[in-house]
Amino acid sequence: MVTAKDIPSTASAEASDIETIPAIPDIAVPPGDLYSDEPTLETDLHLRQMLLLITSLEWLWQDRNDFFATGNLTIYFSPKQIKNQDFRGPDFFVVLDTERRSRKSWVVWEEDGKYPNVIIEVLSDSTAKADRTTKKQIYQDTFRTPEYFWIDPDTLEFAGFVLMAGEYQPIAPNDAGQLWSRQLDLYLGIRESKLRLFTPDGELVPTPTEAAKIAQQETEEVQQQAEQAQQQAEQAQQQAEQAQEKANRLAARLRELGVDPDTV
């Protein structure tokens, strides 16, 4: 007779097989909730230039929710970079086809692998060499950022590059000295010693404050035109009344002379 002792234990066999499976090592996933780690902007010129670009673009695209524009914010693109902290974020950059919301930093692996579409660096004595060489190389080879510009707020040195066949090529200026950005569908150029954005028709893209002043001026001009039209209407009314009074006096004089004014 076959007893239960003679039947091999299935559970024991399965447990034995499981014990022979090698353990899967833990995969180190870089953190995604990272704060920006940027130094203070070097001068007031850097701050004002950065804010000009951010505020004017956000005003122009105020009805859009598919972009992110900011400045002096860290871009995290590799675990190695997090450890050595030898890379500083751009002074200004724009990412297209992404959610418009506030961020602590730009973490590439948390943003579907997206890198900036446009980067602008504001040169200084301490950063100019890196901006022209090392960072330019990173933006070209690692970020593959389609367009890169730099501006020196002191000398007004202004240059732009477009990525073609994997390498940055200089962007030729138009007659006004402006450089075209296909990514932004805008021109970039110098106005009153600042780098500004311009529409394809060459119109300055204002900041919200400038736009409010323009709207106020336009309102005041409309009011002035309305007041002038009112004054002209009142003058015309006065002239008509004076002409009527003159006609009435003439008619009265004719009647005194026995002449019917209606027959004259």
Accessible surface in RSA format (square Angstrom, percent):
REM  Atomic radii and reference values for relative SASA: ProtOr
REM  Chains: A
REM  Algorithm: Lee & Richards
REM  Probe-radius: 1.40
REM  Slices: 20
REM RES _ NUM      All-atoms   Total-Side   Main-Chain    Non-polar    All polar
REM                ABS   REL    ABS   REL    ABS   REL    ABS   REL    ABS   REL
RES MET A   1   220.63 114.3 138.36  91.6  82.27 195.9 118.85 101.0 101.78 134.8
RES VAL A   2   114.62  75.4  91.09  82.5  23.53  56.7  91.71  79.7  22.92  62.2
RES THR A   3    65.21  46.4  58.59  59.4   6.62  15.8  60.02  80.6   5.20   7.9
RES ALA A   4    87.21  80.2  67.77 104.6  19.43  44.2  69.92  98.5  17.29  45.8
RES LYS A   5   198.27  96.7 162.04  99.4  36.23  86.3 113.76 102.4  84.51  90.0
RES ASP A   6    93.18  65.3  63.36  63.1  29.82  70.5  23.93  56.3  69.25  69.1
RES ILE A   7   113.89  64.8 101.29  75.5  12.60  30.4 102.55  73.8  11.35  30.8
RES PRO A   8   115.63  84.3  97.04  88.5  18.59  67.6 109.44  90.4   6.20  38.5
RES SER A   9    61.48  52.0  42.99  57.4  18.49  42.6  39.07  83.2  22.42  31.4
RES THR A  10    96.01  68.3  87.01  88.2   9.01  21.5  58.40  78.4  37.61  56.9
RES ALA A  11    72.99  67.1  63.52  98.0   9.47  21.5  66.81  94.1   6.18  16.4
RES SER A  12    67.99  57.5  57.23  76.4  10.75  24.8  36.48  77.7  31.51  44.1
RES ALA A  13    55.35  50.9  46.59  71.9   8.76  19.9  54.45  76.7   0.89   2.4
RES GLU A  14   100.92  57.9  99.33  75.2   1.58   3.8  33.01  63.8  67.91  55.4
RES ALA A  15    46.07  42.4  42.42  65.5   3.64   8.3  45.23  63.7   0.83   2.2
RES SER A  16    57.83  48.9  55.00  73.4   2.83   6.5  23.48  50.0  34.35  48.1
RES ASP A  17    91.43  64.0  90.45  90.0   0.98   2.3  26.37  62.1  65.06  64.9
RES ILE A  18   116.29  66.2 111.50  83.1   4.79  11.5 111.50  80.3   4.79  13.0
RES GLU A  19   143.46  82.4 109.17  82.6  34.29  81.6  46.71  90.4  96.74  79.0
RES THR A  20   106.10  75.5  76.74  77.8  29.37  70.0  70.40  94.6  35.70  54.0
RES ILE A  21   116.85  66.5 100.92  75.2  15.93  38.4 102.77  74.0  14.08  38.2
RES PRO A  22   110.82  80.8  95.10  86.7  15.71  57.1 106.33  87.8   4.48  27.9
RES ALA A  23    98.90  90.9  66.32 102.3  32.58  74.1  75.96 107.0  22.94  60.8
RES ILE A  24   154.09  87.7 130.95  97.6  23.15  55.8 132.25  95.2  21.85  59.3
RES PRO A  25   108.53  79.1  94.27  85.9  14.26  51.8 106.23  87.7   2.30  14.3
RES ASP A  26   148.24 103.8 116.31 115.8  31.93  75.5  40.63  95.6 107.61 107.3
RES ILE A  27   146.94  83.6 123.65  92.1  23.29  56.1 127.10  91.5  19.84  53.8
RES ALA A  28   101.54  93.4  69.47 107.2  32.07  73.0  79.88 112.5  21.66  57.4
RES VAL A  29   116.70  76.8  91.28  82.6  25.43  61.3  92.38  80.3  24.32  66.0
RES PRO A  30    34.04  24.8  24.12  22.0   9.91  36.0  30.28  25.0   3.76  23.4
RES PRO A  31    76.34  55.6  65.16  59.4  11.18  40.7  76.33  63.0   0.02   0.1
RES GLY A  32    25.28  31.2   0.00   N/A  25.28  31.2   6.59  18.1  18.70  41.9
RES ASP A  33   104.17  73.0  80.92  80.5  23.25  55.0  41.40  97.4  62.76  62.6
RES LEU A  34    28.23  15.7  25.17  18.0   3.05   7.7  26.36  18.5   1.87   5.0
RES TYR A  35   150.59  70.3 142.68  81.2   7.92  20.6 108.12  81.3  42.47  52.4
RES SER A  36    37.97  32.1  15.66  20.9  22.31  51.4  14.36  30.6  23.61  33.1
RES ASP A  37    63.62  44.6  60.10  59.8   3.52   8.3  20.44  48.1  43.17  43.1
RES GLU A  38    35.67  20.5   5.47   4.1  30.21  71.9   4.10   7.9  31.57  25.8
RES PRO A  39    73.53  53.6  60.58  55.2  12.96  47.1  72.41  59.8   1.13   7.0
RES THR A  40   126.33  89.8 103.56 105.0  22.77  54.3  73.96  99.3  52.36  79.2
RES LEU A  41    37.06  20.6  21.30  15.2  15.75  39.6  23.92  16.8  13.14  35.4
RES GLU A  42    89.88  51.6  55.29  41.8  34.59  82.4  38.61  74.7  51.27  41.9
RES THR A  43    65.54  46.6  54.23  55.0  11.31  27.0  63.45  85.2   2.09   3.2
RES ASP A  44    81.59  57.1  69.05  68.7  12.53  29.6  42.17  99.2  39.42  39.3
RES LEU A  45    65.22  36.3  64.51  46.2   0.71   1.8  64.51  45.3   0.71   1.9
RES HIS A  46    11.04   6.0  10.39   7.2   0.66   1.7  10.00  10.3   1.04   1.2
RES LEU A  47    72.09  40.1  72.09  51.6   0.00   0.0  72.09  50.6   0.00   0.0
RES ARG A  48   136.77  57.4 133.72  68.2   3.05   7.3  30.72  42.0 106.05  64.3
RES GLN A  49     2.57   1.4   2.57   1.9   0.00   0.0   0.51   1.1   2.06   1.6
RES MET A  50    16.50   8.5  16.26  10.8   0.24   0.6  16.50  14.0   0.00   0.0
RES LEU A  51    80.20  44.7  80.00  57.2   0.20   0.5  80.20  56.3   0.00   0.0
RES LEU A  52    31.25  17.4  29.07  20.8   2.18   5.5  30.65  21.5   0.60   1.6
RES LEU A  53     0.83   0.5   0.71   0.5   0.12   0.3   0.83   0.6   0.00   0.0
RES ILE A  54    22.93  13.0  22.93  17.1   0.00   0.0  22.93  16.5   0.00   0.0
RES THR A  55    45.33  32.2  43.83  44.4   1.50   3.6  42.55  57.2   2.78   4.2
RES SER A  56     0.73   0.6   0.73   1.0   0.00   0.0   0.00   0.0   0.73   1.0
RES LEU A  57     0.07   0.0   0.07   0.1   0.00   0.0   0.07   0.0   0.00   0.0
RES GLU A  58    60.71  34.9  58.15  44.0   2.56   6.1   8.43  16.3  52.28  42.7
RES TRP A  59    80.36  32.2  74.72  36.2   5.64  13.2  66.83  35.6  13.53  22.0
RES LEU A  60    59.16  32.9  38.21  27.3  20.95  52.7  39.10  27.5  20.07  54.0
RES TRP A  61    20.81   8.4  19.06   9.2   1.75   4.1  10.26   5.5  10.55  17.1
RES GLN A  62   103.35  57.8  81.63  59.7  21.72  51.7  23.82  50.7  79.52  60.3
RES ASP A  63   133.80  93.7 104.05 103.6  29.75  70.3  40.16  94.5  93.65  93.4
RES ARG A  64    84.11  35.3  80.12  40.8   3.99   9.5  42.92  58.7  41.19  25.0
RES ASN A  65   115.48  79.6 100.30  96.9  15.17  36.5  29.52  71.0  85.95  83.1
RES ASP A  66    57.15  40.0  56.07  55.8   1.08   2.6  29.98  70.6  27.18  27.1
RES PHE A  67     0.67   0.3   0.67   0.4   0.00   0.0   0.67   0.4   0.00   0.0
RES PHE A  68    16.14   8.1  15.21   9.4   0.93   2.4  16.14   9.8   0.00   0.0
RES ALA A  69     7.76   7.1   0.00   0.0   7.76  17.6   0.00   0.0   7.76  20.5
RES THR A  70    22.75  16.2  22.16  22.5   0.59   1.4   3.36   4.5  19.39  29.3
RES GLY A  71    11.08  13.7   0.00   N/A  11.08  13.7   0.00   0.0  11.08  24.8
RES ASN A  72    37.17  25.6  29.37  28.4   7.81  18.8   3.46   8.3  33.72  32.6
RES LEU A  73    21.41  11.9  21.41  15.3   0.00   0.0  21.41  15.0   0.00   0.0
RES THR A  74     4.27   3.0   4.27   4.3   0.00   0.0   4.27   5.7   0.00   0.0
RES ILE A  75     0.00   0.0   0.00   0.0   0.00   0.0   0.00   0.0   0.00   0.0
RES TYR A  76    21.00   9.8  21.00  12.0   0.00   0.0  11.66   8.8   9.34  11.5
RES PHE A  77    40.55  20.3  24.99  15.5  15.56  40.5  24.99  15.2  15.56  44.5
RES SER A  78    29.23  24.7  28.35  37.8   0.88   2.0  24.59  52.4   4.65   6.5
RES PRO A  79    67.97  49.5  67.29  61.3   0.68   2.5  67.66  55.9   0.31   1.9
RES LYS A  80   155.92  76.1 150.29  92.2   5.63  13.4  96.63  87.0  59.29  63.2
RES GLN A  81     9.93   5.6   7.23   5.3   2.70   6.4   6.11  13.0   3.82   2.9
RES ILE A  82    39.64  22.6  35.12  26.2   4.52  10.9  35.87  25.8   3.77  10.2
RES LYS A  83   177.04  86.4 143.28  87.9  33.75  80.4  93.59  84.2  83.44  88.9
RES ASN A  84    66.49  45.9  38.73  37.4  27.77  66.9  38.36  92.3  28.13  27.2
RES GLN A  85   108.77  60.8  92.58  67.7  16.19  38.5  19.92  42.4  88.85  67.4
RES ASP A  86   111.91  78.4  72.99  72.6  38.92  92.0  40.72  95.8  71.19  71.0
RES PHE A  87    14.86   7.4   7.76   4.8   7.10  18.5   9.49   5.8   5.37  15.4
RES ARG A  88   102.15  42.9  98.97  50.4   3.19   7.6  38.39  52.5  63.76  38.6
RES GLY A  89     5.05   6.2   0.00   N/A   5.05   6.2   0.00   0.0   5.05  11.3
RES PRO A  90     0.01   0.0   0.00   0.0   0.01   0.0   0.00   0.0   0.01   0.0
RES ASP A  91    21.11  14.8  21.11  21.0   0.00   0.0   1.56   3.7  19.55  19.5
RES PHE A  92     0.27   0.1   0.27   0.2   0.00   0.0   0.27   0.2   0.00   0.0
RES PHE A  93     0.00   0.0   0.00   0.0   0.00   0.0   0.00   0.0   0.00   0.0
RES VAL A  94     0.00   0.0   0.00   0.0   0.00   0.0   0.00   0.0   0.00   0.0
RES VAL A  95     0.53   0.3   0.53   0.5   0.00   0.0   0.53   0.5   0.00   0.0
RES LEU A  96    25.16  14.0  22.26  15.9   2.89   7.3  22.26  15.6   2.89   7.8
RES ASP A  97   103.77  72.7  87.39  87.0  16.38  38.7  24.78  58.3  78.99  78.8
RES THR A  98    18.93  13.5   6.27   6.4  12.67  30.2  10.67  14.3   8.27  12.5
RES GLU A  99   107.00  61.4  97.79  74.0   9.20  21.9  40.28  77.9  66.71  54.5
RES ARG A 100    73.98  31.1  52.55  26.8  21.43  51.0  20.78  28.4  53.20  32.2
RES ARG A 101   108.28  45.5  93.07  47.4  15.21  36.2  47.94  65.5  60.34  36.6
RES SER A 102   108.00  91.3  84.30 112.5  23.70  54.6  48.74 103.8  59.26  83.0
RES ARG A 103    32.05  13.5   5.69   2.9  26.35  62.7  12.52  17.1  19.53  11.8
RES LYS A 104    91.70  44.7  75.65  46.4  16.05  38.2  64.54  58.1  27.16  28.9
RES SER A 105     6.98   5.9   0.72   1.0   6.26  14.4   0.00   0.0   6.98   9.8
RES TRP A 106     0.00   0.0   0.00   0.0   0.00   0.0   0.00   0.0   0.00   0.0
RES VAL A 107     6.55   4.3   6.03   5.5   0.52   1.2   6.03   5.2   0.52   1.4
RES VAL A 108    10.11   6.7  10.11   9.2   0.00   0.0  10.11   8.8   0.00   0.0
RES TRP A 109    74.05  29.7  43.41  21.0  30.64  71.9  49.41  26.3  24.64  40.0
RES GLU A 110   103.20  59.2  76.47  57.9  26.73  63.6  17.87  34.6  85.33  69.7
RES GLU A 111    18.16  10.4  13.84  10.5   4.32  10.3   3.48   6.7  14.68  12.0
RES ASP A 112   135.77  95.1  98.22  97.8  37.55  88.8  33.39  78.6 102.38 102.1
RES GLY A 113    42.26  52.1   0.00   N/A  42.26  52.1  23.68  65.0  18.59  41.6
RES LYS A 114    67.12  32.7  62.25  38.2   4.87  11.6  32.49  29.2  34.64  36.9
RES TYR A 115    56.87  26.6  45.40  25.8  11.48  29.9  29.69  22.3  27.18  33.5
RES PRO A 116     1.65   1.2   0.00   0.0   1.65   6.0   0.00   0.0   1.65  10.3
RES ASN A 117    31.63  21.8  31.32  30.3   0.31   0.7   0.59   1.4  31.04  30.0
RES VAL A 118     0.00   0.0   0.00   0.0   0.00   0.0   0.00   0.0   0.00   0.0
RES ILE A 119     0.00   0.0   0.00   0.0   0.00   0.0   0.00   0.0   0.00   0.0
RES ILE A 120     0.00   0.0   0.00   0.0   0.00   0.0   0.00   0.0   0.00   0.0
RES GLU A 121     2.74   1.6   2.74   2.1   0.00   0.0   0.00   0.0   2.74   2.2
RES VAL A 122     2.06   1.4   0.77   0.7   1.30   3.1   0.77   0.7   1.30   3.5
RES LEU A 123     0.42   0.2   0.16   0.1   0.26   0.7   0.16   0.1   0.26   0.7
RES SER A 124    12.83  10.8   4.93   6.6   7.90  18.2  12.40  26.4   0.43   0.6
RES ASP A 125   157.11 110.1 121.44 120.9  35.67  84.3  42.96 101.1 114.15 113.8
RES SER A 126    87.33  73.8  47.94  64.0  39.39  90.7  54.16 115.3  33.17  46.5
RES THR A 127    48.71  34.6  47.54  48.2   1.17   2.8  47.59  63.9   1.11   1.7
RES ALA A 128    14.29  13.1  14.29  22.0   0.00   0.0  14.29  20.1   0.00   0.0
RES LYS A 129   169.75  82.8 163.72 100.5   6.03  14.4 109.68  98.7  60.07  64.0
RES ALA A 130    39.45  36.3  36.05  55.6   3.39   7.7  38.00  53.5   1.44   3.8
RES ASP A 131     2.16   1.5   2.16   2.2   0.00   0.0   0.00   0.0   2.16   2.2
RES ARG A 132    86.18  36.2  76.54  39.0   9.64  23.0  31.75  43.4  54.43  33.0
RES THR A 133    72.98  51.9  63.76  64.6   9.22  22.0  67.46  90.6   5.52   8.3
RES THR A 134    81.26  57.8  74.91  75.9   6.35  15.1  52.90  71.1  28.36  42.9
RES LYS A 135    22.98  11.2  22.98  14.1   0.00   0.0  15.42  13.9   7.56   8.1
RES LYS A 136    49.34  24.1  49.34  30.3   0.00   0.0  16.16  14.5  33.18  35.3
RES GLN A 137    97.74  54.7  96.58  70.6   1.16   2.8  37.64  80.1  60.10  45.6
RES ILE A 138    39.05  22.2  37.25  27.8   1.80   4.3  39.04  28.1   0.02   0.0
RES TYR A 139     0.00   0.0   0.00   0.0   0.00   0.0   0.00   0.0   0.00   0.0
RES GLN A 140    23.79  13.3  23.79  17.4   0.00   0.0   0.52   1.1  23.27  17.6
RES ASP A 141    71.60  50.2  50.82  50.6  20.78  49.1  27.74  65.3  43.86  43.7
RES THR A 142    61.60  43.8  46.70  47.3  14.90  35.5  25.59  34.4  36.01  54.4
RES PHE A 143     4.79   2.4   0.00   0.0   4.79  12.5   0.00   0.0   4.79  13.7
RES ARG A 144   113.22  47.5 103.81  52.9   9.41  22.4  46.73  63.9  66.48  40.3
RES THR A 145     0.18   0.1   0.00   0.0   0.18   0.4   0.18   0.2   0.00   0.0
RES PRO A 146    36.68  26.7  36.12  32.9   0.56   2.0  36.68  30.3   0.00   0.0
RES GLU A 147     2.77   1.6   2.77   2.1   0.00   0.0   0.30   0.6   2.47   2.0
RES TYR A 148     0.00   0.0   0.00   0.0   0.00   0.0   0.00   0.0   0.00   0.0
RES PHE A 149     0.00   0.0   0.00   0.0   0.00   0.0   0.00   0.0   0.00   0.0
RES TRP A 150    18.02   7.2  18.02   8.7   0.00   0.0  18.02   9.6   0.00   0.0
RES ILE A 151     1.15   0.7   1.15   0.9   0.00   0.0   1.15   0.8   0.00   0.0
RES ASP A 152    19.11  13.4  19.11  19.0   0.00   0.0   0.00   0.0  19.11  19.1
RES PRO A 153    17.25  12.6   5.28   4.8  11.97  43.5   6.71   5.5  10.54  65.5
RES ASP A 154   107.59  75.4  75.55  75.2  32.04  75.8  27.57  64.9  80.01  79.8
RES THR A 155    99.38  70.7  67.85  68.8  31.52  75.1  74.21  99.7  25.16  38.0
RES LEU A 156    61.04  34.0  49.40  35.3  11.65  29.3  49.41  34.7  11.63  31.3
RES GLU A 157    63.55  36.5  53.48  40.5  10.07  24.0  39.46  76.3  24.09  19.7
RES PHE A 158    41.11  20.6  12.17   7.5  28.93  75.3  12.17   7.4  28.93  82.8
RES ALA A 159    24.59  22.6  20.83  32.2   3.76   8.5  24.59  34.6   0.00   0.0
RES GLY A 160     3.03   3.7   0.00   N/A   3.03   3.7   0.00   0.0   3.03   6.8
RES PHE A 161    19.34   9.7  19.34  12.0   0.00   0.0  19.34  11.7   0.00   0.0
RES VAL A 162    38.90  25.6  38.90  35.2   0.00   0.0  38.90  33.8   0.00   0.0
RES LEU A 163    38.73  21.6  18.44  13.2  20.30  51.0  18.44  12.9  20.30  54.6
RES MET A 164   109.82  56.9 102.90  68.1   6.92  16.5  92.41  78.6  17.41  23.1
RES ALA A 165   114.06 104.9  59.92  92.5  54.14 123.2  80.85 113.9  33.21  88.0
RES GLY A 166    20.50  25.3   0.00   N/A  20.50  25.3   9.72  26.7  10.78  24.1
RES GLU A 167   102.47  58.8 102.47  77.5   0.00   0.0  23.81  46.1  78.65  64.2
RES TYR A 168    15.89   7.4   0.45   0.3  15.44  40.2   0.45   0.3  15.44  19.0
RES GLN A 169    72.23  40.4  72.23  52.8   0.00   0.0  18.01  38.3  54.22  41.1
RES PRO A 170    99.85  72.8  82.03  74.8  17.83  64.8  82.03  67.7  17.83 110.8
RES ILE A 171    27.46  15.6  16.18  12.1  11.28  27.2  19.15  13.8   8.31  22.5
RES ALA A 172    85.89  79.0  62.62  96.6  23.28  52.9  67.66  95.3  18.23  48.3
RES PRO A 173    84.80  61.8  64.94  59.2  19.86  72.2  65.09  53.7  19.72 122.5
RES ASN A 174    53.39  36.8  34.75  33.6  18.63  44.9  33.87  81.5  19.52  18.9
RES ASP A 175   162.73 114.0 122.21 121.6  40.52  95.8  45.51 107.1 117.22 116.9
RES ALA A 176    75.83  69.7  37.58  58.0  38.25  87.0  50.04  70.5  25.79  68.3
RES GLY A 177    39.73  49.0   0.00   N/A  39.73  49.0  26.75  73.4  12.97  29.1
RES GLN A 178    22.16  12.4  21.73  15.9   0.44   1.0   2.21   4.7  19.95  15.1
RES LEU A 179     8.14   4.5   8.14   5.8   0.00   0.0   8.14   5.7   0.00   0.0
RES TRP A 180    74.17  29.8  70.38  34.1   3.79   8.9  59.01  31.5  15.16  24.6
RES SER A 181     0.00   0.0   0.00   0.0   0.00   0.0   0.00   0.0   0.00   0.0
RES ARG A 182   191.78  80.5 170.20  86.8  21.57  51.4  46.66  63.8 145.12  88.0
RES GLN A 183    54.25  30.3  39.71  29.0  14.54  34.6   3.15   6.7  51.10  38.8
RES LEU A 184     3.39   1.9   0.25   0.2   3.14   7.9   0.58   0.4   2.81   7.6
RES ASP A 185    82.90  58.1  81.37  81.0   1.52   3.6  26.13  61.5  56.77  56.6
RES LEU A 186     6.09   3.4   6.09   4.4   0.00   0.0   6.09   4.3   0.00   0.0
RES TYR A 187    48.91  22.8  48.91  27.8   0.00   0.0   9.55   7.2  39.36  48.5
RES LEU A 188     0.00   0.0   0.00   0.0   0.00   0.0   0.00   0.0   0.00   0.0
RES GLY A 189     0.39   0.5   0.00   N/A   0.39   0.5   0.39   1.1   0.00   0.0
RES ILE A 190    63.33  36.0  35.31  26.3  28.02  67.5  35.31  25.4  28.02  76.0
RES ARG A 191    99.85  41.9  96.20  49.0   3.65   8.7  25.79  35.2  74.06  44.9
RES GLU A 192   152.28  87.4 121.72  92.1  30.56  72.8  52.15 100.9 100.13  81.8
RES SER A 193    62.37  52.7  54.15  72.3   8.22  18.9  21.53  45.8  40.84  57.2
RES LYS A 194    49.38  24.1  48.79  29.9   0.59   1.4  20.63  18.6  28.75  30.6
RES LEU A 195     0.03   0.0   0.00   0.0   0.03   0.1   0.00   0.0   0.03   0.1
RES ARG A 196    14.85   6.2  14.06   7.2   0.79   1.9   0.96   1.3  13.89   8.4
RES LEU A 197     0.06   0.0   0.06   0.0   0.00   0.0   0.06   0.0   0.00   0.0
RES PHE A 198     2.22   1.1   2.22   1.4   0.00   0.0   2.22   1.3   0.00   0.0
RES THR A 199    31.25  22.2  31.25  31.7   0.00   0.0  30.44  40.9   0.80   1.2
RES PRO A 200    74.42  54.2  54.12  49.3  20.30  73.8  54.18  44.7  20.24 125.8
RES ASP A 201   131.48  92.1  98.18  97.7  33.30  78.7  26.67  62.8 104.81 104.5
RES GLY A 202    35.03  43.2   0.00   N/A  35.03  43.2  18.47  50.7  16.56  37.1
RES GLU A 203   116.86  67.1 115.30  87.2   1.56   3.7  37.69  72.9  79.17  64.6
RES LEU A 204    50.98  28.4  34.76  24.9  16.22  40.8  34.76  24.4  16.22  43.6
RES VAL A 205     0.90   0.6   0.07   0.1   0.82   2.0   0.90   0.8   0.00   0.0
RES PRO A 206    14.27  10.4  14.27  13.0   0.00   0.0  14.27  11.8   0.00   0.0
RES THR A 207    14.07  10.0  14.07  14.3   0.00   0.0  10.36  13.9   3.71   5.6
RES PRO A 208    66.30  48.3  59.90  54.6   6.39  23.2  61.08  50.4   5.21  32.4
RES THR A 209    87.63  62.3  81.97  83.1   5.66  13.5  50.68  68.1  36.95  55.9
RES GLU A 210    54.50  31.3  53.19  40.2   1.31   3.1  30.62  59.2  23.88  19.5
RES ALA A 211    15.87  14.6   9.93  15.3   5.94  13.5  11.69  16.5   4.18  11.1
RES ALA A 212    63.16  58.1  49.67  76.6  13.49  30.7  57.96  81.6   5.20  13.8
RES LYS A 213   124.05  60.5 122.08  74.9   1.97   4.7  69.92  62.9  54.13  57.7
RES ILE A 214    80.71  45.9  80.71  60.1   0.00   0.0  80.71  58.1   0.00   0.0
RES ALA A 215    52.19  48.0  49.07  75.7   3.12   7.1  51.02  71.8   1.17   3.1
RES GLN A 216   108.05  60.4 102.19  74.7   5.85  13.9  31.87  67.8  76.17  57.8
RES GLN A 217   103.78  58.0 102.73  75.1   1.06   2.5  27.16  57.8  76.62  58.1
RES GLU A 218    99.15  56.9  97.74  73.9   1.41   3.4  34.02  65.8  65.13  53.2
RES THR A 219    73.91  52.6  69.33  70.3   4.58  10.9  48.18  64.7  25.73  38.9
RES GLU A 220    76.95  44.2  76.18  57.6   0.78   1.8  24.62  47.6  52.34  42.7
RES GLU A 221    96.09  55.2  95.36  72.1   0.73   1.7  27.72  53.6  68.37  55.8
RES VAL A 222    94.06  61.9  93.31  84.5   0.74   1.8  93.31  81.1   0.74   2.0
RES GLN A 223    98.58  55.1  95.40  69.7   3.18   7.6  29.77  63.4  68.81  52.2
RES GLN A 224   101.16  56.6 100.32  73.3   0.84   2.0  24.71  52.6  76.44  58.0
RES GLN A 225   115.71  64.7 110.30  80.6   5.42  12.9  36.62  77.9  79.09  60.0
RES ALA A 226    59.84  55.0  46.32  71.5  13.52  30.8  54.80  77.2   5.04  13.3
RES GLU A 227   104.37  59.9 100.78  76.2   3.59   8.5  36.65  70.9  67.72  55.3
RES GLN A 228   102.06  57.1 101.26  74.0   0.79   1.9  26.17  55.7  75.88  57.6
RES ALA A 229    56.71  52.1  49.04  75.7   7.67  17.4  51.41  72.4   5.30  14.0
RES GLN A 230   101.35  56.7  98.33  71.9   3.02   7.2  34.36  73.1  66.99  50.8
RES GLN A 231   102.55  57.3 101.53  74.2   1.01   2.4  26.16  55.7  76.39  57.9
RES GLN A 232   120.34  67.3 114.52  83.7   5.82  13.9  35.67  75.9  84.67  64.2
RES ALA A 233    58.28  53.6  44.74  69.0  13.54  30.8  53.01  74.7   5.27  14.0
RES GLU A 234    85.55  49.1  81.85  61.9   3.70   8.8  29.39  56.8  56.16  45.9
RES GLN A 235   103.69  58.0 102.93  75.2   0.75   1.8  26.73  56.9  76.95  58.4
RES ALA A 236    56.33  51.8  49.36  76.2   6.97  15.8  51.37  72.3   4.95  13.1
RES GLN A 237   102.27  57.2  99.23  72.5   3.03   7.2  35.13  74.8  67.14  50.9
RES GLN A 238   101.05  56.5 100.33  73.3   0.73   1.7  24.04  51.2  77.02  58.4
RES GLN A 239   119.27  66.7 113.71  83.1   5.56  13.2  35.95  76.5  83.32  63.2
RES ALA A 240    57.36  52.7  44.34  68.4  13.02  29.6  52.73  74.3   4.63  12.3
RES GLU A 241    85.97  49.4  81.95  62.0   4.01   9.6  30.40  58.8  55.56  45.4
RES GLN A 242   115.29  64.5 110.58  80.8   4.71  11.2  37.98  80.8  77.31  58.6
RES ALA A 243    61.98  57.0  50.01  77.2  11.96  27.2  56.48  79.5   5.50  14.6
RES GLN A 244   102.49  57.3  99.25  72.5   3.23   7.7  38.39  81.7  64.09  48.6
RES GLU A 245    96.52  55.4  94.69  71.6   1.84   4.4  30.35  58.7  66.17  54.0
RES LYS A 246   142.33  69.4 141.44  86.8   0.89   2.1  84.18  75.8  58.14  61.9
RES ALA A 247    51.38  47.2  42.82  66.1   8.57  19.5  47.39  66.7   3.99  10.6
RES ASN A 248    80.91  55.8  74.29  71.8   6.62  15.9  26.09  62.8  54.81  53.0
RES ARG A 249   153.04  64.3 143.81  73.3   9.23  22.0  76.80 105.0  76.24  46.2
RES LEU A 250   110.10  61.3 105.33  75.4   4.77  12.0 109.50  76.9   0.59   1.6
RES ALA A 251    19.95  18.3  18.92  29.2   1.03   2.3  19.72  27.8   0.23   0.6
RES ALA A 252    46.95  43.2  44.18  68.2   2.78   6.3  45.89  64.6   1.07   2.8
RES ARG A 253   131.87  55.4 130.05  66.3   1.82   4.3  44.67  61.0  87.20  52.8
RES LEU A 254    34.72  19.3  34.72  24.8   0.00   0.0  34.72  24.4   0.00   0.0
RES ARG A 255   142.25  59.7 123.45  62.9  18.80  44.8  54.93  75.1  87.32  52.9
RES GLU A 256   127.39  73.1  87.69  66.3  39.70  94.5  44.58  86.2  82.82  67.6
RES LEU A 257   109.63  61.1  79.98  57.2  29.64  74.5  85.69  60.2  23.94  64.4
RES GLY A 258    70.42  86.8   0.00   N/A  70.42  86.8  36.24  99.4  34.19  76.6
RES VAL A 259    59.20  39.0  54.62  49.4   4.58  11.0  58.51  50.8   0.69   1.9
RES ASP A 260    74.78  52.4  63.20  62.9  11.58  27.4  30.62  72.1  44.16  44.0
RES PRO A 261    22.59  16.5   9.81   8.9  12.78  46.5   9.87   8.1  12.72  79.1
RES ASP A 262   127.41  89.3  92.29  91.9  35.13  83.1  30.98  72.9  96.43  96.2
RES THR A 263   107.39  76.4  69.81  70.8  37.59  89.6  65.93  88.6  41.47  62.7
RES VAL A 264   125.27  82.4  66.30  60.0  58.97 142.1  93.21  81.0  32.06  86.9
END  Absolute sums over single chains surface
CHAIN  1 A    17041.3      14221.6       2819.7       9299.7       7741.6
END  Absolute sums over all chains
TOTAL         17041.3      14221.6       2819.7       9299.7       7741.6
